[in-house]
């Protein structure tokens, strides 16, 4: 019997299916799961589908330009790779493979505080990967300051301070699978923070500071030579506070539905935030972006750029760096197609007139 050819992976959903076949159940539960009933997790994807596009015709789309300006720098396209912890659970090459995919596709990679690769090792292995550093602020501020200094020294271009994790969300899939206790001992930063033994969620929770406040953010922004973005903003009130406390950008995010369940999706939270502060700092969004049309909708609603989370891990699981690269390239191809067909050849020219609430029923998976 000849071997069947592997099925071609065309869409991000194809990668999701393929990844679920290769990942062990514990790792899969860690990646795929959300908090408690996973209402927000599901809605993150559904919310983009509740928006319909309003295309323009006969505008001449032969020359298309997906570039955007982000933190004052022109970037070739609006995709970033979201910070995601423990990538060594997904593929042996972990974050280094993700960085290779980032370098090959000119995509900014956000390295998590809880990476299984140190900021230095990543920078040395893939020096041409555009990179930002994601910071969980530890109760021991000295450790956090040291981390920031290491990021500055090793070419990270911005700091993403994640503010929606004062404590861990209740992730029941992980509890059922028991993956919580299986998190690698290979979390270099945890060692620097004085954690003993394996880095479990519980161990991590002891390090992170649940009393972080806006004044701390202001101090980071004032002390840091890098632009500071806060990740995990869901209301216009907080976005205004972010402006008042001197940050350069906000990332509208619910942490991929992994923290507080039943909060708004990124798609639904974005418009009010972009309206409130979009002319004062850069607004980015993440959560549930799975299609080029989702990216178009995000930009139309006022985001400068979008972060892609789980799909990158699906690519990583399926085929390491080339798999993650193909996931990003698939989205870029879809984005190019959507810009042409929506009649907005320049990504940066999209505005709210390109979207409207969809008249069709909710499209949950
Ligand atoms: C995350 N996310 C996350 N965020 C962060 O600021 N620091 C982190 O270490 C992690 N770790 C992490 C691990 C895994 C497995 C996932 C899936 C997510 C949240 C992430 O940055 C992003 O906000 C969401 O994943 C975006 O949603 P999608 O694209 O996964 O739907």
Boltz pocket constraint, residues with backbone or C-beta under 6 A from the ligand:
constraints:
  - pocket:
      binder: B
      contacts: [[A, 30], [A, 31], [A, 32], [A, 33], [A, 44], [A, 82], [A, 83], [A, 84], [A, 85], [A, 112], [A, 113], [A, 114], [A, 134], [A, 162], [A, 231], [A, 253], [A, 254], [A, 255], [A, 256], [A, 257], [A, 258], [A, 286], [A, 287], [A, 288], [A, 289], [A, 307], [A, 308], [A, 309], [A, 310], [A, 311]]
      max_distance: 6.0
